[in-house]
Amino acid sequence: MKIVIGGAGEVGTHLAKLLSRENQDIMVVDKLPEKLAQLDSNYNLMTTLGNPTSFDVLREAGVANCDLFIGVTPYETENVTACAIAKALGAKKTVARIDNYEYMRPVNAKFFEKIGVNHTIYPEYLAALEIQTALRHTWVRNWFELHDGELILVGVKIRDNASIVGMKLRDLTYTHHNFHVSAIKRHHDTLIPRGDHTISPGDIIYFMTTSEHVSELRELCGKRQVKVKKVMIMGGGRIAIRLAHLASEQYSIKIIDNDIERCRKLPEKCRGCDIVYGDARSNDFLIEEGIQDMDAFIALTDSSETNILACLTAKEFGVPKTIAEVENIQFISEAEGLNIGTIINKKLLASSEIFQYLLITDEDNSKCMSLADAEVAEFEVHEGSKISKAPVKDLKLYHEMTIAGLVRNGKGMLVEGSTQLQAGDHVVVFSLSGLLHKIEKLFL
């Protein structure tokens, strides 16, 4: 698949790295040579120097023959314009990163289709949705639903109090048939587990289960669900504003920001929220604002380090649920090892959306979740596909993947060695990064 990425900023660069590992034909366009030089020297892709909104530059980049054009410069007007030009030149499908929620409303979708923008992505809105999910399920690190909750993948940090600590996975399978361990994040590595792997304190375990067994899984992991009522947010940027629009009626929200001009504007944008001017890095200030009475603390400043430290501080004050925006990918593994709860990364959320568009299967019915070094994707089994030729245990699958569950005739179920996949099944696959399009071929 030929993909042209307009913009080598944080999101564009991250996408280029991920997609180059998938052996896609990648071309990155940017007007800053230093950004392109880093990609040229380290990754299997090509670059074109120039403005992504230039007809001549996009022609040179080969958009006339590309399957997907992705506009991810820092400016939404440039992204929309670049997509419109790319579509006019022959791009089959276009995606534009935007910063305006109005552009996402269904009533405006026809306008964007008319000018050549097939899909829009608003990373800050995706982050707000992810935070909303984290506030509903306080005991997990990740929560990923498929087919209206028929299958649920959860990532859980295992503590010493979990009854499964010290168990080998084969023993867990014998005694608890309602869960499938899809992956283990241990220190800096993600493992596709085998039967002789042992569960250790500090592991983040990714379990596939069905909705009726979620409570049982929570007890097995020694976790408790916290009812969130009071939420404190550090940082009044776009994510905080979108979260306030989504959740201000569900929670009592207090937003703290150290920019006085921003604080003056926030009351109009975040109706129903308390807006406080101050420095949330100060413990005395946090105590004064009632940190000890909060059910959740969310750190959304521009600094990953500040957000991590702020969540550690909130935990020391006894806040049950903490959420940190960590945009530096290299910090994520370190942050996951700390007691800071859920980690939000806009680049990974945007990648999840775009991977969904790349899958050959119908993107309206498929989902994808990108982690720091792994992906979870849903594939539909086609008639006569390799994956349906024999029971799972007899298939020669990649060692870096596992089939976690499936939905058959609208009903979710776990996959065992004796399970034979059938045409029409929707199958959830957990794999290490760089394998998605190889795996997809097994289903076609």
C-alpha positions in Angstrom: 0.0 0.0 0.0 1.4 3.4 -1.0 0.9 6.0 1.8 1.9 9.7 1.7 2.1 11.6 5.0 1.9 15.4 4.9 3.8 16.7 7.9 6.8 15.3 9.8 5.8 16.7 13.2 5.2 14.4 16.3 2.2 12.6 14.9 3.5 12.3 11.4 6.9 11.1 12.4 5.4 8.5 14.8 3.1 7.3 12.1 5.9 7.1 9.6 8.0 5.0 12.0 5.1 2.6 12.7 4.0 2.2 9.1 7.6 1.7 7.8 7.8 -1.3 10.2 4.7 -2.6 8.5 6.6 -2.7 5.2 4.3 -0.1 3.6 5.5 2.1 0.8 5.8 5.4 2.8 6.5 8.9 1.5 6.8 11.8 4.0 6.4 15.4 2.9 7.6 18.4 5.0 9.1 21.8 4.5 11.8 21.4 7.2 14.8 19.4 6.0 16.0 18.6 9.5 12.9 16.7 10.3 13.1 14.7 7.1 16.8 14.0 7.6 16.1 12.1 10.9 13.5 9.9 9.1 15.7 9.3 6.0 18.7 8.0 8.0 16.8 5.7 10.4 13.7 4.3 8.6 12.7 2.4 5.5 10.8 5.2 3.8 11.2 8.1 1.3 10.9 11.8 1.8 10.1 14.9 -0.3 11.1 18.4 0.8 8.3 21.0 0.4 5.0 22.3 1.5 2.2 19.6 1.7 -0.2 22.2 0.4 1.7 22.6 -2.9 0.3 20.9 -6.0 3.8 20.5 -7.5 5.2 19.0 -4.2 2.4 16.5 -3.9 2.7 15.5 -7.5 6.4 14.9 -6.9 5.5 12.8 -3.8 3.3 10.6 -6.0 -0.1 11.3 -4.5 -1.7 10.5 -7.8 -1.1 6.8 -7.2 -1.3 6.7 -3.4 -3.9 4.6 -1.5 -3.9 6.9 1.5 -2.9 10.5 2.1 -2.6 11.6 5.7 -2.5 15.3 6.5 -0.9 15.7 10.0 0.9 19.1 10.0 0.3 21.2 13.2 -2.2 23.3 11.3 -5.7 22.0 10.5 -6.2 24.4 7.6 -3.1 23.1 5.9 -4.2 19.5 6.5 -7.7 20.1 5.0 -6.2 21.9 2.1 -3.5 19.2 1.5 -6.2 16.5 1.6 -8.3 18.4 -0.9 -5.4 18.7 -3.3 -4.3 15.1 -2.8 -7.8 13.9 -3.6 -8.0 16.0 -6.7 -4.7 14.7 -7.9 -5.9 11.1 -7.5 -5.4 9.9 -3.9 -7.9 7.1 -3.1 -8.5 8.0 0.5 -7.5 11.0 2.7 -7.3 11.7 6.4 -6.9 15.1 8.0 -5.8 15.9 11.5 -8.1 18.7 12.9 -8.3 20.8 16.0 -11.9 21.9 15.8 -14.7 19.6 17.2 -17.2 21.3 14.9 -15.5 19.7 11.9 -16.3 16.2 13.4 -20.0 16.7 13.6 -21.9 14.2 11.3 -23.9 17.1 9.8 -20.6 18.5 8.3 -19.2 15.1 7.0 -20.8 15.6 3.6 -19.0 18.9 3.2 -15.6 17.4 3.9 -16.3 14.5 1.6 -17.3 17.0 -1.1 -13.9 18.8 -0.9 -11.9 15.6 -0.7 -11.5 14.8 3.0 -12.7 11.2 3.7 -11.9 11.1 7.4 -11.0 13.6 10.1 -8.9 12.8 13.2 -8.9 15.0 16.3 -6.3 13.5 18.7 -7.3 15.7 21.7 -10.9 14.5 21.4 -9.7 10.8 21.2 -7.7 11.5 24.3 -10.7 12.9 26.1 -12.7 9.8 25.2 -9.9 7.6 26.5 -9.9 9.5 29.8 -13.6 9.2 30.1 -13.3 5.4 29.7 -10.5 5.4 32.3 -12.8 7.2 34.8 -15.5 4.6 34.3 -13.1 1.7 34.8 -10.7 2.9 37.5 -9.0 -0.5 38.2 -7.5 -1.0 34.7 -4.7 0.6 32.7 -6.4 -0.1 29.3 -10.0 -0.9 28.4 -10.8 -1.9 24.8 -14.3 -3.0 23.8 -15.4 -4.7 20.6 -18.9 -5.3 19.2 -20.8 -3.4 21.8 -18.9 -5.1 24.6 -19.2 -8.7 23.5 -15.4 -8.9 23.9 -13.3 -6.8 26.3 -9.6 -6.5 26.4 -8.2 -5.0 29.7 -4.7 -4.2 30.7 -4.2 -4.6 34.5 -1.2 -3.8 36.7 -0.6 -6.8 39.0 0.2 -6.1 42.6 1.4 -8.4 45.4 -2.2 -8.8 46.6 -3.4 -10.5 43.4 -4.2 -14.2 43.9 -2.7 -15.1 40.5 0.8 -13.9 41.5 3.3 -16.8 41.0 0.9 -18.8 38.8 2.0 -20.2 35.5 -0.3 -19.4 32.7 -1.1 -23.0 31.9 -2.3 -23.4 35.6 -4.4 -20.2 35.3 -6.0 -21.7 32.2 -6.9 -24.9 34.0 -8.5 -23.1 36.9 -10.0 -20.0 35.2 -11.6 -20.7 31.8 -13.2 -17.3 31.3 -10.0 -15.3 30.6 -7.3 -15.4 27.9 -3.9 -13.8 28.7 -3.1 -12.1 25.4 0.2 -10.3 26.4 2.4 -9.4 29.4 4.2 -6.1 29.6 7.2 -6.7 31.9 9.7 -3.9 32.5 10.4 -2.6 29.0 9.3 -5.6 27.0 5.9 -6.9 25.8 5.7 -10.7 25.7 3.3 -12.8 23.8 2.9 -15.4 26.5 3.3 -19.2 26.6 2.1 -21.7 29.1 5.3 -21.7 31.1 5.3 -17.9 31.7 4.8 -17.0 35.4 2.8 -14.0 36.5 4.9 -11.6 38.6 4.2 -8.4 40.7 4.6 -5.3 38.5 3.5 -7.1 35.3 0.8 -5.4 33.2 -1.3 -8.3 32.0 -3.6 -7.9 29.0 -6.7 -10.2 29.5 -9.4 -10.9 26.9 -12.8 -11.7 28.5 -16.5 -11.2 28.1 -18.7 -8.7 29.9 -20.2 -11.2 32.3 -16.8 -12.2 33.7 -15.3 -8.7 34.2 -16.2 -8.6 38.0 -14.6 -12.0 38.5 -11.4 -10.8 36.7 -11.3 -7.7 38.9 -11.4 -9.8 42.1 -8.8 -12.2 40.6 -6.4 -9.3 40.2 -7.1 -7.9 43.7 -8.6 -4.7 42.4 -11.5 -2.5 43.4 -13.6 -0.2 41.4 -13.8 3.4 42.6 -16.9 5.5 42.1 -15.5 8.8 40.7 -17.4 11.9 41.6 -14.7 14.6 42.1 -12.0 15.2 39.4 -9.1 17.6 39.5 -7.4 18.4 36.2 -3.9 20.0 35.9 -3.7 21.9 32.7 -6.5 23.7 30.8 -5.6 22.8 27.2 -7.6 21.3 24.4 -7.9 17.8 26.1 -9.3 19.3 29.3 -11.8 21.4 27.3 -13.0 18.4 25.4 -13.2 16.3 28.5 -15.3 19.1 30.2 -17.7 19.0 27.3 -18.0 15.2 27.5 -18.1 14.7 31.3 -19.0 17.9 33.2 -22.5 16.7 33.9 -21.2 13.3 35.3 -18.4 14.7 37.6 -17.6 17.7 39.6 -14.5 19.0 37.7 -11.9 21.5 38.9 -9.4 22.7 36.3 -6.1 24.3 37.5 -3.8 26.2 35.2 -0.9 28.6 35.8 -1.7 30.8 32.8 -3.9 33.6 33.9 -5.1 34.5 30.4 -6.1 30.9 29.7 -8.0 30.8 33.1 -10.0 33.9 32.0 -11.2 32.1 28.9 -11.9 28.7 30.3 -15.2 29.5 32.1 -16.8 30.1 28.8 -15.4 26.9 27.2 -15.9 24.6 30.3 -19.3 25.5 31.7 -20.1 23.9 35.0 -16.4 23.5 35.9 -14.4 25.3 38.6 -11.5 27.1 37.1 -8.6 27.9 39.4 -5.4 30.0 38.6 -2.4 28.5 40.3 0.6 26.1 40.2 -0.5 22.5 40.7 3.2 21.5 41.2 3.0 23.0 44.7 1.9 20.6 47.4 0.6 23.4 49.6 -1.5 24.7 46.7 -2.9 21.2 46.0 -3.9 20.8 49.7 -5.5 24.2 49.7 -7.6 23.1 46.6 -8.7 19.8 48.2 -6.5 17.2 46.5 -7.1 14.8 49.4 -10.8 14.8 48.7 -10.5 14.0 45.0 -11.5 10.6 43.4 -9.4 11.3 40.3 -6.4 13.5 39.3 -5.6 14.1 35.6 -2.3 15.7 34.5 -2.6 17.3 31.1 0.3 19.8 30.8 2.6 20.0 27.9 5.4 18.4 29.9 5.4 14.6 30.2 7.8 14.8 33.2 5.5 17.2 35.0 2.5 15.0 34.4 4.2 11.9 35.7 5.5 13.6 38.9 2.1 15.3 39.5 0.4 11.9 39.4 2.9 10.4 41.8 2.2 13.3 44.1 -1.5 12.8 43.8 -1.1 9.1 44.7 0.8 10.2 47.9 -2.2 12.3 48.8 -4.4 9.2 48.5 -6.1 9.9 45.2 -7.4 6.5 44.0 -7.3 7.1 40.2 -4.6 9.1 38.4 -4.2 9.7 34.6 -1.1 11.3 33.0 -0.7 12.5 29.4 2.8 11.2 28.4 3.6 12.3 24.9 7.2 11.2 24.9 7.0 7.6 23.6 10.4 6.8 25.2 8.9 7.7 28.6 6.0 5.3 28.4 7.7 2.2 29.6 9.3 4.0 32.5 5.9 5.6 33.4 4.1 2.2 33.2 6.5 0.9 35.9 5.5 3.7 38.3 2.3 4.1 40.3 0.7 6.7 38.1 -2.4 4.8 36.8 -3.5 5.3 33.2 -1.2 6.8 30.5 -2.6 8.9 27.6 -0.7 9.4 24.4 -2.3 11.3 21.5 0.1 9.9 18.9 -0.8 6.3 19.8 -4.5 7.2 19.8 -4.2 8.8 16.3 -2.2 5.8 15.1 -5.0 3.5 16.3 -7.5 5.4 14.1 -5.3 5.4 11.1 -4.4 1.7 11.3 -8.2 1.1 11.3 -8.4 2.9 7.9 -5.5 0.8 6.6 -7.0 -2.6 7.2 -8.6 -4.0 4.2 -11.6 -5.1 6.1 -14.6 -2.7 6.5 -13.3 0.0 8.8 -16.8 0.7 10.0 -16.8 -2.7 11.8 -13.1 -3.1 12.7 -11.1 -1.5 15.5 -7.4 -1.2 16.3 -5.5 -0.1 19.4 -1.9 0.9 19.2 0.3 0.4 22.3 3.9 1.6 22.6 5.3 -1.6 21.1 2.3 -3.7 20.2 -1.1 -3.6 18.4 -4.5 -5.1 18.9 -6.6 -5.4 15.8 -9.9 -7.0 14.8 -10.0 -9.0 11.5 -12.9 -10.6 9.7 -12.3 -14.2 8.5 -13.0 -14.5 4.7 -14.2 -17.6 3.0 -11.2 -20.0 2.2 -8.7 -18.0 4.2 -5.6 -19.6 5.6 -6.6 -18.9 9.2 -9.7 -21.1 8.8 -8.0 -24.2 7.4 -7.5 -26.0 10.7 -7.9 -25.6 14.5 -5.8 -22.8 16.0 -3.4 -25.2 17.6 -2.5 -26.7 14.2 -2.0 -23.4 12.4 1.5 -22.2 11.8 1.1 -18.7 13.2 3.7 -16.1 13.9 5.3 -16.4 17.4 4.8 -12.6 17.9 1.0 -12.9 17.7 -1.9 -14.5 19.6 -5.6 -14.9 18.8 -7.4 -13.7 21.9 -11.1 -14.0 21.1 -13.8 -13.9 18.4 -17.3 -12.8 17.8 -19.5 -15.3 16.0 -23.1 -14.6 15.1 -23.0 -11.6 17.4 -21.7 -13.6 20.4 -18.3 -13.1 22.0 -16.2 -16.0 23.0 -12.6 -16.8 23.8 -10.3 -18.8 21.5 -8.8 -22.1 22.6 -6.4 -24.4 20.8 -9.3 -26.6 19.5 -11.2 -23.6 18.1 -11.5 -23.5 14.3 -12.3 -20.1 12.8 -15.1 -19.8 10.4 -15.9 -17.3 7.6 -17.7 -14.3 9.0 -16.0 -14.5 12.4 -14.6 -11.3 13.8 -11.3 -12.2 15.4 -9.2 -10.1 17.9 -5.4 -10.5 17.4 -2.7 -9.2 19.8 0.7 -8.8 18.1 4.0 -7.0 18.5 4.5 -3.9 16.3 5.2 -4.4 12.6 3.1 -7.5 12.0 -0.4 -6.3 11.3 -0.4 -6.4 7.5 1.4 -9.8 7.5 -1.3 -11.1 9.8 -4.1 -9.6 7.8 -3.2 -11.8 4.8 -4.0 -14.8 6.9 -7.6 -13.7 7.0 -8.2 -13.0 3.4 
